[in-house]
């Protein structure tokens, strides 16, 4: 019953609601391990995750912007 209660109380956050600090270290490892063990309803295993550190966000935005412009 504890699992059902947890699932009923969970909330989703939008990207604009997130703030620093982001999970790191053991917390991030636990989150990723849990995500890899959840059903995907399409049996698309294995999961792949890309972890982007805060310092890398600006460079990622520049790369995505350039790719978007290049794609016309």
Phi, psi and omega in degrees: 000332179300320179297316180299315180299316178300312182296325179289335183262355184292153178229153175253146179244144174274156185303326181287350178266352182279152179213166178281153001275146176281158177301145179215171175057229183297325179297314179296319178300316179296317179299314181292320178297320179294316179298323181289340182261002179271152179294145180250359176058007176222002180050050184265019181303153001278154176287149174229131180236143176244115180263121181250116179288154183307320182293342183264353186298314182299317179295321178297316179300318178297316179296316180294321177297315179296320179294322180293316178295319180294334181278357178065000000 
